[in-house]
């Protein structure tokens, strides 16, 4: 697959913890919570490299910025630019603001 990683390799708990830069106890906690799968070989548990790649892919957190409130309101922007007639429902994209400012000045 061109990644330079042997995806079929099985890693020990210790080696996996070192790769993830977490303690063995933290890794065991992730395994016990079902977040990282293991393969049992005798009494030992091994973690497939593929499982680490899956865990990494699924653990990425992205902030949802669509629900963020604006720092300033549309009315405050209009006041700042000296636009006296606040028009509700009108889009305040850069072109509209520029046109309004040019009309006022």
Biopython code that builds the backbone (N, CA, C, O; Angstrom):
import numpy as np
from Bio.PDB.StructureBuilder import StructureBuilder

atoms = [
    (1, "UNK", "N", (0.805, -1.199, 0.000)),
    (1, "UNK", "CA", (0.000, 0.000, 0.000)),
    (1, "UNK", "C", (0.846, 1.260, 0.000)),
    (1, "UNK", "O", (0.299, 2.362, -0.037)),
    (2, "UNK", "N", (2.148, 1.131, 0.039)),
    (2, "UNK", "CA", (3.017, 2.268, -0.110)),
    (2, "UNK", "C", (3.198, 3.124, 1.140)),
    (2, "UNK", "O", (3.726, 4.231, 1.041)),
    (3, "UNK", "N", (2.780, 2.651, 2.310)),
    (3, "UNK", "CA", (2.897, 3.463, 3.516)),
    (3, "UNK", "C", (4.224, 3.242, 4.226)),
    (3, "UNK", "O", (4.578, 4.018, 5.113)),
    (4, "UNK", "N", (4.964, 2.203, 3.857)),
    (4, "UNK", "CA", (6.200, 1.895, 4.545)),
    (4, "UNK", "C", (5.964, 1.199, 5.879)),
    (4, "UNK", "O", (6.909, 0.981, 6.637)),
    (5, "UNK", "N", (4.740, 0.854, 6.170)),
    (5, "UNK", "CA", (4.378, 0.184, 7.417)),
    (5, "UNK", "C", (3.849, -1.193, 7.061)),
    (5, "UNK", "O", (3.035, -1.345, 6.150)),
    (6, "UNK", "N", (4.320, -2.191, 7.787)),
    (6, "UNK", "CA", (3.814, -3.543, 7.587)),
    (6, "UNK", "C", (2.490, -3.660, 8.331)),
    (6, "UNK", "O", (2.466, -3.852, 9.547)),
    (7, "UNK", "N", (1.400, -3.543, 7.600)),
    (7, "UNK", "CA", (0.072, -3.522, 8.211)),
    (7, "UNK", "C", (-0.326, -4.861, 8.815)),
    (7, "UNK", "O", (-1.298, -4.930, 9.568)),
    (8, "UNK", "N", (0.395, -5.911, 8.503)),
    (8, "UNK", "CA", (0.086, -7.216, 9.076)),
    (8, "UNK", "C", (0.878, -7.492, 10.344)),
    (8, "UNK", "O", (0.646, -8.503, 11.007)),
    (9, "UNK", "N", (1.806, -6.611, 10.690)),
    (9, "UNK", "CA", (2.630, -6.798, 11.893)),
    (9, "UNK", "C", (1.766, -6.743, 13.148)),
    (9, "UNK", "O", (0.819, -5.962, 13.236)),
    (10, "UNK", "N", (2.113, -7.585, 14.112)),
    (10, "UNK", "CA", (1.447, -7.595, 15.418)),
    (10, "UNK", "C", (2.395, -6.994, 16.445)),
    (10, "UNK", "O", (3.566, -7.370, 16.516)),
    (11, "UNK", "N", (1.888, -6.066, 17.235)),
    (11, "UNK", "CA", (2.707, -5.359, 18.206)),
    (11, "UNK", "C", (2.356, -5.764, 19.628)),
    (11, "UNK", "O", (1.206, -6.082, 19.932)),
    (12, "UNK", "N", (3.352, -5.749, 20.486)),
    (12, "UNK", "CA", (3.107, -6.013, 21.905)),
    (12, "UNK", "C", (2.448, -4.785, 22.530)),
    (12, "UNK", "O", (2.442, -3.700, 21.948)),
    (13, "UNK", "N", (1.900, -4.977, 23.711)),
    (13, "UNK", "CA", (1.295, -3.871, 24.450)),
    (13, "UNK", "C", (2.355, -2.796, 24.725)),
    (13, "UNK", "O", (2.095, -1.605, 24.558)),
    (14, "UNK", "N", (3.545, -3.224, 25.143)),
    (14, "UNK", "CA", (4.623, -2.280, 25.455)),
    (14, "UNK", "C", (5.023, -1.460, 24.236)),
    (14, "UNK", "O", (5.133, -0.236, 24.309)),
    (15, "UNK", "N", (5.237, -2.139, 23.122)),
    (15, "UNK", "CA", (5.666, -1.433, 21.903)),
    (15, "UNK", "C", (4.571, -0.487, 21.416)),
    (15, "UNK", "O", (4.861, 0.627, 20.980)),
    (16, "UNK", "N", (3.323, -0.923, 21.488)),
    (16, "UNK", "CA", (2.207, -0.073, 21.062)),
    (16, "UNK", "C", (2.110, 1.162, 21.935)),
    (16, "UNK", "O", (1.892, 2.264, 21.430)),
    (17, "UNK", "N", (2.272, 0.991, 23.248)),
    (17, "UNK", "CA", (2.227, 2.135, 24.167)),
    (17, "UNK", "C", (3.342, 3.124, 23.837)),
    (17, "UNK", "O", (3.125, 4.335, 23.874)),
    (18, "UNK", "N", (4.524, 2.624, 23.516)),
    (18, "UNK", "CA", (5.638, 3.503, 23.147)),
    (18, "UNK", "C", (5.330, 4.253, 21.856)),
    (18, "UNK", "O", (5.618, 5.445, 21.749)),
    (19, "UNK", "N", (4.749, 3.566, 20.879)),
    (19, "UNK", "CA", (4.406, 4.209, 19.604)),
    (19, "UNK", "C", (3.397, 5.324, 19.831)),
    (19, "UNK", "O", (3.524, 6.408, 19.263)),
    (20, "UNK", "N", (2.393, 5.055, 20.663)),
    (20, "UNK", "CA", (1.350, 6.047, 20.932)),
    (20, "UNK", "C", (1.785, 7.095, 21.963)),
    (20, "UNK", "O", (1.102, 8.098, 22.172)),
    (21, "UNK", "N", (2.930, 6.845, 22.600)),
    (21, "UNK", "CA", (3.457, 7.733, 23.646)),
    (21, "UNK", "C", (2.474, 7.898, 24.802)),
    (21, "UNK", "O", (2.213, 8.997, 25.291)),
    (22, "UNK", "N", (1.945, 6.746, 25.209)),
    (22, "UNK", "CA", (1.063, 6.709, 26.382)),
    (22, "UNK", "C", (1.544, 5.585, 27.284)),
    (22, "UNK", "O", (2.360, 4.760, 26.873)),
    (23, "UNK", "N", (1.045, 5.550, 28.501)),
    (23, "UNK", "CA", (1.445, 4.479, 29.418)),
    (23, "UNK", "C", (0.773, 3.165, 29.013)),
    (23, "UNK", "O", (-0.225, 3.147, 28.293)),
    (24, "UNK", "N", (1.354, 2.073, 29.497)),
    (24, "UNK", "CA", (0.746, 0.768, 29.231)),
    (24, "UNK", "C", (-0.646, 0.696, 29.846)),
    (24, "UNK", "O", (-1.556, 0.111, 29.259)),
    (25, "UNK", "N", (-0.815, 1.289, 31.027)),
    (25, "UNK", "CA", (-2.127, 1.277, 31.673)),
    (25, "UNK", "C", (-3.170, 2.033, 30.839)),
    (25, "UNK", "O", (-4.317, 1.598, 30.734)),
    (26, "UNK", "N", (-2.774, 3.151, 30.254)),
    (26, "UNK", "CA", (-3.702, 3.900, 29.394)),
    (26, "UNK", "C", (-4.082, 3.079, 28.173)),
    (26, "UNK", "O", (-5.241, 3.073, 27.758)),
    (27, "UNK", "N", (-3.103, 2.383, 27.596)),
    (27, "UNK", "CA", (-3.379, 1.529, 26.438)),
    (27, "UNK", "C", (-4.311, 0.389, 26.827)),
    (27, "UNK", "O", (-5.261, 0.091, 26.103)),
    (28, "UNK", "N", (-4.051, -0.246, 27.952)),
    (28, "UNK", "CA", (-4.912, -1.345, 28.404)),
    (28, "UNK", "C", (-6.332, -0.840, 28.640)),
    (28, "UNK", "O", (-7.300, -1.549, 28.363)),
    (29, "UNK", "N", (-6.458, 0.380, 29.150)),
    (29, "UNK", "CA", (-7.777, 0.992, 29.344)),
    (29, "UNK", "C", (-8.491, 1.156, 27.994)),
    (29, "UNK", "O", (-9.683, 0.865, 27.886)),
    (30, "UNK", "N", (-7.771, 1.619, 26.972)),
    (30, "UNK", "CA", (-8.364, 1.752, 25.632)),
    (30, "UNK", "C", (-8.796, 0.391, 25.086)),
    (30, "UNK", "O", (-9.849, 0.273, 24.461)),
    (31, "UNK", "N", (-7.983, -0.628, 25.325)),
    (31, "UNK", "CA", (-8.316, -1.989, 24.875)),
    (31, "UNK", "C", (-9.555, -2.488, 25.612)),
    (31, "UNK", "O", (-10.466, -3.039, 24.993)),
    (32, "UNK", "N", (-9.593, -2.298, 26.925)),
    (32, "UNK", "CA", (-10.731, -2.773, 27.717)),
    (32, "UNK", "C", (-12.025, -2.040, 27.364)),
    (32, "UNK", "O", (-13.109, -2.611, 27.487)),
    (33, "UNK", "N", (-11.924, -0.786, 26.928)),
    (33, "UNK", "CA", (-13.109, -0.026, 26.511)),
    (33, "UNK", "C", (-13.530, -0.365, 25.084)),
    (33, "UNK", "O", (-14.556, 0.117, 24.605)),
    (34, "UNK", "N", (-12.732, -1.197, 24.402)),
    (34, "UNK", "CA", (-13.072, -1.609, 23.046)),
    (34, "UNK", "C", (-12.670, -0.608, 21.977)),
    (34, "UNK", "O", (-13.106, -0.721, 20.832)),
    (35, "UNK", "N", (-11.849, 0.366, 22.331)),
    (35, "UNK", "CA", (-11.432, 1.371, 21.353)),
    (35, "UNK", "C", (-10.296, 0.882, 20.475)),
    (35, "UNK", "O", (-10.135, 1.338, 19.343)),
    (36, "UNK", "N", (-9.508, -0.047, 21.000)),
    (36, "UNK", "CA", (-8.430, -0.672, 20.230)),
    (36, "UNK", "C", (-8.587, -2.176, 20.374)),
    (36, "UNK", "O", (-8.649, -2.701, 21.485)),
    (37, "UNK", "N", (-8.651, -2.859, 19.250)),
    (37, "UNK", "CA", (-8.819, -4.313, 19.252)),
    (37, "UNK", "C", (-7.487, -5.041, 19.375)),
    (37, "UNK", "O", (-6.434, -4.519, 19.007)),
    (38, "UNK", "N", (-7.560, -6.239, 19.893)),
    (38, "UNK", "CA", (-6.362, -7.058, 20.056)),
    (38, "UNK", "C", (-6.596, -8.454, 19.495)),
    (38, "UNK", "O", (-7.725, -8.863, 19.226)),
    (39, "UNK", "N", (-5.497, -9.161, 19.329)),
    (39, "UNK", "CA", (-5.544, -10.573, 18.952)),
    (39, "UNK", "C", (-4.876, -11.348, 20.076)),
    (39, "UNK", "O", (-3.766, -11.010, 20.487)),
    (40, "UNK", "N", (-5.531, -12.371, 20.572)),
    (40, "UNK", "CA", (-4.955, -13.181, 21.635)),
    (40, "UNK", "C", (-4.173, -14.329, 21.028)),
    (40, "UNK", "O", (-4.683, -15.086, 20.202)),
    (41, "UNK", "N", (-2.925, -14.440, 21.453)),
    (41, "UNK", "CA", (-2.062, -15.547, 21.046)),
    (41, "UNK", "C", (-1.571, -16.189, 22.335)),
    (41, "UNK", "O", (-0.661, -15.685, 22.994)),
    (42, "UNK", "N", (-2.186, -17.298, 22.676)),
    (42, "UNK", "CA", (-1.899, -17.916, 23.965)),
    (42, "UNK", "C", (-2.417, -17.001, 25.063)),
    (42, "UNK", "O", (-3.595, -16.647, 25.088)),
    (43, "UNK", "N", (-1.517, -16.620, 25.976)),
    (43, "UNK", "CA", (-1.901, -15.702, 27.050)),
    (43, "UNK", "C", (-1.570, -14.257, 26.713)),
    (43, "UNK", "O", (-1.878, -13.356, 27.494)),
    (44, "UNK", "N", (-0.958, -14.024, 25.583)),
    (44, "UNK", "CA", (-0.538, -12.677, 25.210)),
    (44, "UNK", "C", (-1.554, -12.007, 24.294)),
    (44, "UNK", "O", (-2.231, -12.651, 23.492)),
    (45, "UNK", "N", (-1.632, -10.710, 24.445)),
    (45, "UNK", "CA", (-2.476, -9.928, 23.538)),
    (45, "UNK", "C", (-1.565, -9.126, 22.624)),
    (45, "UNK", "O", (-0.618, -8.485, 23.081)),
    (46, "UNK", "N", (-1.854, -9.166, 21.344)),
    (46, "UNK", "CA", (-1.091, -8.420, 20.348)),
    (46, "UNK", "C", (-2.039, -7.451, 19.650)),
    (46, "UNK", "O", (-3.232, -7.716, 19.498)),
    (47, "UNK", "N", (-1.476, -6.331, 19.233)),
    (47, "UNK", "CA", (-2.281, -5.319, 18.551)),
    (47, "UNK", "C", (-1.796, -5.213, 17.109)),
    (47, "UNK", "O", (-0.636, -4.885, 16.861)),
    (48, "UNK", "N", (-2.689, -5.491, 16.158)),
    (48, "UNK", "CA", (-2.310, -5.366, 14.752)),
    (48, "UNK", "C", (-2.062, -3.904, 14.388)),
    (48, "UNK", "O", (-2.771, -3.009, 14.848)),
    (49, "UNK", "N", (-1.047, -3.675, 13.558)),
    (49, "UNK", "CA", (-0.761, -2.317, 13.082)),
    (49, "UNK", "C", (-1.997, -1.740, 12.399)),
    (49, "UNK", "O", (-2.289, -0.553, 12.544)),
    (50, "UNK", "N", (-2.720, -2.566, 11.660)),
    (50, "UNK", "CA", (-3.957, -2.101, 11.016)),
    (50, "UNK", "C", (-4.940, -1.519, 12.025)),
    (50, "UNK", "O", (-5.643, -0.550, 11.741)),
    (51, "UNK", "N", (-4.977, -2.126, 13.205)),
    (51, "UNK", "CA", (-5.885, -1.654, 14.257)),
    (51, "UNK", "C", (-5.457, -0.282, 14.762)),
    (51, "UNK", "O", (-6.303, 0.561, 15.060)),
    (52, "UNK", "N", (-4.157, -0.053, 14.861)),
    (52, "UNK", "CA", (-3.661, 1.269, 15.261)),
    (52, "UNK", "C", (-4.001, 2.320, 14.213)),
    (52, "UNK", "O", (-4.385, 3.442, 14.545)),
    (53, "UNK", "N", (-3.859, 1.949, 12.954)),
    (53, "UNK", "CA", (-4.194, 2.885, 11.872)),
    (53, "UNK", "C", (-5.686, 3.220, 11.900)),
    (53, "UNK", "O", (-6.071, 4.372, 11.698)),
    (54, "UNK", "N", (-6.522, 2.214, 12.149)),
    (54, "UNK", "CA", (-7.965, 2.453, 12.247)),
    (54, "UNK", "C", (-8.286, 3.350, 13.435)),
    (54, "UNK", "O", (-9.082, 4.282, 13.322)),
    (55, "UNK", "N", (-7.662, 3.063, 14.574)),
    (55, "UNK", "CA", (-7.887, 3.868, 15.775)),
    (55, "UNK", "C", (-7.503, 5.326, 15.532)),
    (55, "UNK", "O", (-8.222, 6.243, 15.930)),
    (56, "UNK", "N", (-6.381, 5.525, 14.886)),
    (56, "UNK", "CA", (-5.925, 6.886, 14.583)),
    (56, "UNK", "C", (-6.910, 7.596, 13.670)),
    (56, "UNK", "O", (-7.273, 8.746, 13.919)),
    (57, "UNK", "N", (-7.342, 6.923, 12.619)),
    (57, "UNK", "CA", (-8.269, 7.510, 11.644)),
    (57, "UNK", "C", (-9.592, 7.890, 12.296)),
    (57, "UNK", "O", (-10.140, 8.957, 12.017)),
    (58, "UNK", "N", (-10.105, 7.026, 13.159)),
    (58, "UNK", "CA", (-11.417, 7.249, 13.775)),
    (58, "UNK", "C", (-11.375, 8.158, 14.995)),
    (58, "UNK", "O", (-12.422, 8.586, 15.482)),
    (59, "UNK", "N", (-10.180, 8.457, 15.493)),
    (59, "UNK", "CA", (-10.064, 9.262, 16.711)),
    (59, "UNK", "C", (-9.812, 10.736, 16.441)),
    (59, "UNK", "O", (-9.724, 11.531, 17.377)),
    (60, "UNK", "N", (-9.697, 11.107, 15.183)),
    (60, "UNK", "CA", (-9.459, 12.509, 14.856)),
    (60, "UNK", "C", (-10.692, 13.322, 15.235)),
    (60, "UNK", "O", (-11.815, 12.970, 14.871)),
    (61, "UNK", "N", (-10.473, 14.407, 15.966)),
    (61, "UNK", "CA", (-11.561, 15.264, 16.423)),
    (61, "UNK", "C", (-11.511, 16.561, 15.637)),
    (61, "UNK", "O", (-10.457, 17.184, 15.508)),
    (62, "UNK", "N", (-12.647, 16.958, 15.120)),
    (62, "UNK", "CA", (-12.753, 18.220, 14.398)),
    (62, "UNK", "C", (-13.771, 19.092, 15.109)),
    (62, "UNK", "O", (-14.826, 18.622, 15.535)),
    (63, "UNK", "N", (-13.439, 20.365, 15.229)),
    (63, "UNK", "CA", (-14.353, 21.302, 15.864)),
    (63, "UNK", "C", (-15.481, 21.628, 14.893)),
    (63, "UNK", "O", (-15.251, 21.790, 13.695)),
    (64, "UNK", "N", (-16.681, 21.720, 15.409)),
    (64, "UNK", "CA", (-17.839, 22.088, 14.602)),
    (64, "UNK", "C", (-18.004, 23.602, 14.692)),
    (64, "UNK", "O", (-18.550, 24.114, 15.670)),
    (65, "UNK", "N", (-17.529, 24.319, 13.668)),
    (65, "UNK", "CA", (-17.568, 25.771, 13.720)),
    (65, "UNK", "C", (-18.891, 26.343, 13.228)),
    (65, "UNK", "O", (-19.109, 27.551, 13.321)),
    (66, "UNK", "N", (-19.772, 25.504, 12.711)),
    (66, "UNK", "CA", (-21.047, 26.023, 12.207)),
    (66, "UNK", "C", (-21.956, 26.493, 13.327)),
    (66, "UNK", "O", (-22.847, 27.308, 13.089)),
    (67, "UNK", "N", (-21.756, 26.002, 14.538)),
    (67, "UNK", "CA", (-22.610, 26.390, 15.655)),
    (67, "UNK", "C", (-22.022, 27.517, 16.494)),
    (67, "UNK", "O", (-22.585, 27.883, 17.526)),
    (68, "UNK", "N", (-20.888, 28.070, 16.056)),
    (68, "UNK", "CA", (-20.253, 29.143, 16.805)),
    (68, "UNK", "C", (-21.026, 30.441, 16.611)),
    (68, "UNK", "O", (-21.548, 30.723, 15.533)),
    (69, "UNK", "N", (-21.084, 31.215, 17.677)),
    (69, "UNK", "CA", (-21.741, 32.510, 17.593)),
    (69, "UNK", "C", (-20.735, 33.528, 17.070)),
    (69, "UNK", "O", (-19.552, 33.450, 17.399)),
    (70, "UNK", "N", (-21.193, 34.486, 16.255)),
    (70, "UNK", "CA", (-20.266, 35.494, 15.735)),
    (70, "UNK", "C", (-19.729, 36.375, 16.859)),
    (70, "UNK", "O", (-20.395, 36.590, 17.872)),
    (71, "UNK", "N", (-18.527, 36.876, 16.662)),
    (71, "UNK", "CA", (-17.903, 37.735, 17.656)),
    (71, "UNK", "C", (-18.621, 39.079, 17.706)),
    (71, "UNK", "O", (-18.794, 39.655, 18.780)),
    (72, "UNK", "N", (-19.037, 39.576, 16.546)),
    (72, "UNK", "CA", (-19.795, 40.828, 16.477)),
    (72, "UNK", "C", (-21.066, 40.588, 15.688)),
    (72, "UNK", "O", (-21.131, 39.679, 14.861)),
    (73, "UNK", "N", (-22.055, 41.387, 15.941)),
    (73, "UNK", "CA", (-23.321, 41.240, 15.220)),
    (73, "UNK", "C", (-23.267, 42.020, 13.913)),
    (73, "UNK", "O", (-22.384, 42.853, 13.708)),
    (74, "UNK", "N", (-24.220, 41.740, 13.036)),
    (74, "UNK", "CA", (-24.318, 42.471, 11.775)),
    (74, "UNK", "C", (-24.507, 43.965, 12.031)),
    (74, "UNK", "O", (-23.936, 44.801, 11.331)),
    (75, "UNK", "N", (-25.309, 44.286, 13.033)),
    (75, "UNK", "CA", (-25.586, 45.696, 13.370)),
    (75, "UNK", "C", (-24.304, 46.401, 13.804)),
    (75, "UNK", "O", (-24.068, 47.550, 13.431)),
    (76, "UNK", "N", (-23.472, 45.710, 14.595)),
    (76, "UNK", "CA", (-22.201, 46.296, 15.020)),
    (76, "UNK", "C", (-21.267, 46.537, 13.840)),
    (76, "UNK", "O", (-20.559, 47.543, 13.799)),
    (77, "UNK", "N", (-21.266, 45.619, 12.885)),
    (77, "UNK", "CA", (-20.450, 45.808, 11.679)),
    (77, "UNK", "C", (-20.937, 47.037, 10.915)),
    (77, "UNK", "O", (-20.131, 47.860, 10.480)),
    (78, "UNK", "N", (-22.255, 47.161, 10.753)),
    (78, "UNK", "CA", (-22.821, 48.326, 10.061)),
    (78, "UNK", "C", (-22.450, 49.621, 10.776)),
    (78, "UNK", "O", (-22.067, 50.600, 10.135)),
    (79, "UNK", "N", (-22.562, 49.629, 12.097)),
    (79, "UNK", "CA", (-22.214, 50.825, 12.864)),
    (79, "UNK", "C", (-20.740, 51.171, 12.710)),
    (79, "UNK", "O", (-20.388, 52.344, 12.584)),
    (80, "UNK", "N", (-19.882, 50.166, 12.717)),
    (80, "UNK", "CA", (-18.448, 50.384, 12.589)),
    (80, "UNK", "C", (-18.120, 51.052, 11.256)),
    (80, "UNK", "O", (-17.303, 51.971, 11.194)),
    (81, "UNK", "N", (-18.772, 50.573, 10.182)),
    (81, "UNK", "CA", (-18.500, 51.123, 8.859)),
    (81, "UNK", "C", (-19.335, 52.366, 8.559)),
    (81, "UNK", "O", (-19.236, 52.931, 7.470)),
    (82, "UNK", "N", (-20.148, 52.791, 9.507)),
    (82, "UNK", "CA", (-20.925, 54.004, 9.316)),
    (82, "UNK", "C", (-22.129, 53.819, 8.417)),
    (82, "UNK", "O", (-22.582, 54.770, 7.780)),
    (83, "UNK", "N", (-22.643, 52.624, 8.359)),
    (83, "UNK", "CA", (-23.823, 52.342, 7.547)),
    (83, "UNK", "C", (-25.032, 52.548, 8.447)),
    (83, "UNK", "O", (-25.287, 51.748, 9.347)),
    (84, "UNK", "N", (-25.766, 53.611, 8.206)),
    (84, "UNK", "CA", (-26.850, 53.962, 9.129)),
    (84, "UNK", "C", (-28.098, 53.120, 8.933)),
    (84, "UNK", "O", (-28.807, 52.838, 9.899)),
    (85, "UNK", "N", (-28.378, 52.720, 7.723)),
    (85, "UNK", "CA", (-29.614, 51.962, 7.488)),
    (85, "UNK", "C", (-29.328, 50.472, 7.615)),
    (85, "UNK", "O", (-28.838, 49.837, 6.680)),
    (86, "UNK", "N", (-29.636, 49.933, 8.768)),
    (86, "UNK", "CA", (-29.454, 48.498, 9.012)),
    (86, "UNK", "C", (-30.592, 47.742, 8.346)),
    (86, "UNK", "O", (-31.758, 47.938, 8.690)),
    (87, "UNK", "N", (-30.262, 46.887, 7.405)),
    (87, "UNK", "CA", (-31.273, 46.157, 6.639)),
    (87, "UNK", "C", (-31.290, 44.706, 7.093)),
    (87, "UNK", "O", (-30.352, 43.952, 6.835)),
    (88, "UNK", "N", (-32.344, 44.331, 7.758)),
    (88, "UNK", "CA", (-32.459, 42.956, 8.240)),
    (88, "UNK", "C", (-32.570, 41.982, 7.073)),
    (88, "UNK", "O", (-33.204, 42.260, 6.055)),
    (89, "UNK", "N", (-31.945, 40.859, 7.254)),
    (89, "UNK", "CA", (-32.032, 39.798, 6.260)),
    (89, "UNK", "C", (-31.096, 39.986, 5.082)),
    (89, "UNK", "O", (-31.022, 39.121, 4.208)),
    (90, "UNK", "N", (-30.386, 41.088, 5.042)),
    (90, "UNK", "CA", (-29.476, 41.334, 3.933)),
    (90, "UNK", "C", (-28.115, 40.717, 4.249)),
    (90, "UNK", "O", (-27.605, 40.847, 5.362)),
    (91, "UNK", "N", (-27.554, 40.066, 3.286)),
    (91, "UNK", "CA", (-26.263, 39.427, 3.465)),
    (91, "UNK", "C", (-25.172, 40.482, 3.625)),
    (91, "UNK", "O", (-25.158, 41.490, 2.918)),
    (92, "UNK", "N", (-24.274, 40.238, 4.550)),
    (92, "UNK", "CA", (-23.180, 41.173, 4.773)),
    (92, "UNK", "C", (-21.877, 40.590, 4.249)),
    (92, "UNK", "O", (-20.893, 40.512, 4.986)),
    (93, "UNK", "N", (-21.858, 40.185, 2.997)),
    (93, "UNK", "CA", (-20.601, 39.716, 2.449)),
    (93, "UNK", "C", (-19.726, 40.928, 2.126)),
    (93, "UNK", "O", (-20.195, 42.065, 2.167)),
    (94, "UNK", "N", (-18.478, 40.686, 1.811)),
    (94, "UNK", "CA", (-17.521, 41.765, 1.588)),
    (94, "UNK", "C", (-17.955, 42.745, 0.516)),
    (94, "UNK", "O", (-17.752, 43.950, 0.664)),
    (95, "UNK", "N", (-18.544, 42.255, -0.553)),
    (95, "UNK", "CA", (-18.969, 43.130, -1.661)),
    (95, "UNK", "C", (-20.074, 44.080, -1.206)),
    (95, "UNK", "O", (-20.026, 45.272, -1.509)),
    (96, "UNK", "N", (-21.065, 43.567, -0.484)),
    (96, "UNK", "CA", (-22.163, 44.422, 0.002)),
    (96, "UNK", "C", (-21.651, 45.478, 0.975)),
    (96, "UNK", "O", (-22.066, 46.636, 0.914)),
    (97, "UNK", "N", (-20.755, 45.083, 1.868)),
    (97, "UNK", "CA", (-20.214, 46.046, 2.822)),
    (97, "UNK", "C", (-19.451, 47.133, 2.083)),
    (97, "UNK", "O", (-19.616, 48.317, 2.375)),
    (98, "UNK", "N", (-18.620, 46.741, 1.132)),
    (98, "UNK", "CA", (-17.838, 47.713, 0.358)),
    (98, "UNK", "C", (-18.761, 48.677, -0.383)),
    (98, "UNK", "O", (-18.532, 49.887, -0.373)),
    (99, "UNK", "N", (-19.800, 48.150, -1.023)),
    (99, "UNK", "CA", (-20.748, 49.011, -1.750)),
    (99, "UNK", "C", (-21.439, 49.989, -0.796)),
    (99, "UNK", "O", (-21.595, 51.166, -1.121)),
    (100, "UNK", "N", (-21.854, 49.504, 0.380)),
    (100, "UNK", "CA", (-22.514, 50.368, 1.357)),
    (100, "UNK", "C", (-21.569, 51.464, 1.849)),
    (100, "UNK", "O", (-21.972, 52.620, 1.973)),
    (101, "UNK", "N", (-20.328, 51.111, 2.125)),
    (101, "UNK", "CA", (-19.349, 52.085, 2.617)),
    (101, "UNK", "C", (-19.071, 53.126, 1.546)),
    (101, "UNK", "O", (-18.966, 54.318, 1.837)),
    (102, "UNK", "N", (-18.953, 52.671, 0.312)),
    (102, "UNK", "CA", (-18.664, 53.605, -0.798)),
    (102, "UNK", "C", (-19.830, 54.568, -0.997)),
    (102, "UNK", "O", (-19.610, 55.734, -1.325)),
    (103, "UNK", "N", (-21.051, 54.109, -0.807)),
    (103, "UNK", "CA", (-22.240, 54.957, -0.951)),
    (103, "UNK", "C", (-22.304, 56.003, 0.154)),
    (103, "UNK", "O", (-22.666, 57.153, -0.093)),
    (104, "UNK", "N", (-21.949, 55.599, 1.384)),
    (104, "UNK", "CA", (-22.029, 56.495, 2.544)),
    (104, "UNK", "C", (-20.951, 57.559, 2.442)),
    (104, "UNK", "O", (-21.216, 58.732, 2.704)),
    (105, "UNK", "N", (-19.759, 57.177, 2.071)),
    (105, "UNK", "CA", (-18.634, 58.119, 2.035)),
    (105, "UNK", "C", (-18.620, 58.764, 0.709)),
    (105, "UNK", "O", (-17.759, 59.601, 0.439)),
]
sb = StructureBuilder()
sb.init_structure("model")
sb.init_model(0)
sb.init_chain("A")
sb.init_seg("    ")
for serial, (resi, resn, name, xyz) in enumerate(atoms, 1):
    if name == "N":
        sb.init_residue(resn, " ", resi, " ")
    sb.init_atom(name, np.array(xyz, "f"), 0.0, 1.0, " ", f" {name:<3s}", serial, name[0])
structure = sb.get_structure()
